[in-house]
Amino acid sequence: MLEELSVTWRRGGPPTLLTISHRPPKPTVPAVLANGVDGDGPLELLAHWLEQCRRHRGIGNTQRDLGVDAVAVSGEIDGQHLGYAMDRTGREYLVRGQRHGTERHRSSGTDVAARTHLPALLTERLAELVWRLAGPPPPAAGSRIRDMWPTAGLIDLDEDELHERYALPSPTEGHVRLVAVSSIDGLAAVDGSSAALTSSGDQRVYRLIKRDADLLLLGANTVRAEQYGQTALSAPEIARRRANGLPSYPAVAVVTRSLDLDLSGPLFQPSIGGHGQPRPILIVPAAAAAGASTAVAEAAELLVAGDYNVDLNQAIQLLRQRGHRRIVCEGGPALAGQLAQADLLDEICVTITPQLLAVAGPRITAGPAGRPAGGQWQLHRSLLDEQGNLFLRYTRPGPSGRADGPPTV
Ligand SMILES: NC(=O)c1ccc[n+]([C@@H]2O[C@H](COP(=O)([O-])OP(=O)(O)OC[C@H]3O[C@@H](n4cnc5c(N)ncnc54)[C@H](OP(=O)(O)O)[C@@H]3O)[C@@H](O)[C@H]2O)c1
């Protein structure tokens, strides 16, 4: 196992590996973990460790201080001896073979468990243990992020700290968050896409925001323009969602009147990264639902709100009734503008990218001429990455402020 990890480890040197087995524990393994395991399979071992980690937070801190990068478990499953490891990025490693024989089958990559038909529970438990013991992966190149306001930060934020900066109010409340990226001069798209505006830091924040979402809400033009499909989450990211009582992936809902969507596109694929993808929801007015083809009705779930146009107020209420309380709106401008006009937004997370484009194009909201959307906004937090992207989180002020109030300076 160690040999396999050393060969494939992407960061060069061999990782610090915590191996969980029935062999006598190494001195670094807290004594409390060495006793009382019921059953002798890897699943039972992992369950026992998880139980202990949930009870004693210090266990995770100790392992992180020791610099654990990956967690491995070994034991018998279906008469075969296996060594199964996962690193902080969710990359899996598997060595399978007869305990006393010389034959070994090795594989590495992601979705090893799915490819080799290991029990899904094994992956889930190992992934949860990885984030509890090894911690989050190091940020991708160019995406180191620090606090700007209310206090300027002197250190790079790790994934857990960054996640805390975007913490939501009580999960039982309804909350609509708009996420958007804009150039210095306010452009939300170049040549019909936002791809040129995003960055590794922006993607890092976006993934964290998505991790807490029950549902991602989009306008149909954005799905068409960006050939939208969900970004695959790593096994540890999925484990965190599941530990918070959420399904592996957030649901996706698209607002459309025309129903003109590519049913063979990535959004309608039945699985993503080896995990079943929830059937997309199409939010439509009654007039559109009446004319929906069988193919559309099979590929997606139709949610009717409004007669000839989608009534967004009603749509949000219906989504909440179905348990989708934490909604992240990914745009585009037409949809975001209507949500703002209807006073349905609780929060805006906007990235200002250091680009001046000076061409025609949309802003992050579009709306009719006339009365501006009302409501006050206050800066809740701002962060900065090493490439100069500014991450601004705005919430509603006042006692009924829908987020967790302003931070104290
Ligand atoms: N910078 C960013 O953060 C960001 C984020 C997202 C998107 N974008 C960019 O924005 C552009 C797309 O934005 P967009 O403003 O053109 O479109 P959009 O908001 O994504 O979608 C508009 C479409 O949504 C449907 N729709 C919206 N409101 C509706 C209602 N009340 N009732 C029924 N249907 C409704 C209609 O779909 P049908 O036409 O199917 O009826 C409408 O054409 C793309 O270039 C994309 O790359 C940028």
The ligand as a Gaussian input file, in Angstrom:
#p B3LYP/6-31G(d) Opt

LIG

0 1
 N      -20.943000      36.283000     -14.680000
 C      -21.784000      35.469000     -14.101000
 O      -21.732000      35.299000     -12.891000
 C      -22.800000      34.745000     -14.922000
 C      -23.636000      33.821000     -14.299000
 C      -24.584000      33.147000     -15.073000
 C      -24.677000      33.424000     -16.434000
 N      -23.843000      34.308000     -17.003000
 C      -23.951000      34.626000     -18.434000
 O      -25.218000      35.220000     -18.654000
 C      -25.703000      34.868000     -19.936000
 C      -27.100000      34.292000     -19.820000
 O      -27.909000      35.156000     -19.074000
 P      -29.344000      35.649000     -19.564000
 O      -29.709000      36.821000     -18.750000
 O      -29.325000      35.780000     -21.043000
 O      -30.261000      34.416000     -19.273000
 P      -30.695000      33.577000     -17.999000
 O      -31.110000      34.452000     -16.884000
 O      -29.673000      32.540000     -17.720000
 O      -31.951000      32.804000     -18.608000
 C      -33.012000      33.513000     -19.192000
 C      -34.031000      32.476000     -19.606000
 O      -34.613000      31.881000     -18.454000
 C      -35.985000      31.668000     -18.666000
 N      -36.719000      32.578000     -17.793000
 C      -36.214000      33.584000     -17.021000
 N      -37.197000      34.146000     -16.306000
 C      -38.334000      33.505000     -16.639000
 C      -39.682000      33.608000     -16.226000
 N      -40.065000      34.500000     -15.294000
 N      -40.598000      32.768000     -16.782000
 C      -40.227000      31.850000     -17.681000
 N      -38.967000      31.685000     -18.104000
 C      -38.042000      32.505000     -17.592000
 C      -36.241000      31.926000     -20.123000
 O      -35.897000      30.693000     -20.747000
 P      -36.457000      30.181000     -22.150000
 O      -35.794000      31.053000     -23.167000
 O      -36.024000      28.753000     -22.236000
 O      -37.945000      30.334000     -22.104000
 C      -35.205000      32.999000     -20.412000
 O      -34.908000      33.116000     -21.776000
 C      -24.711000      33.880000     -20.511000
 O      -23.834000      34.590000     -21.359000
 C      -23.957000      33.395000     -19.301000
 O      -22.656000      33.007000     -19.632000
 C      -22.908000      34.995000     -16.267000

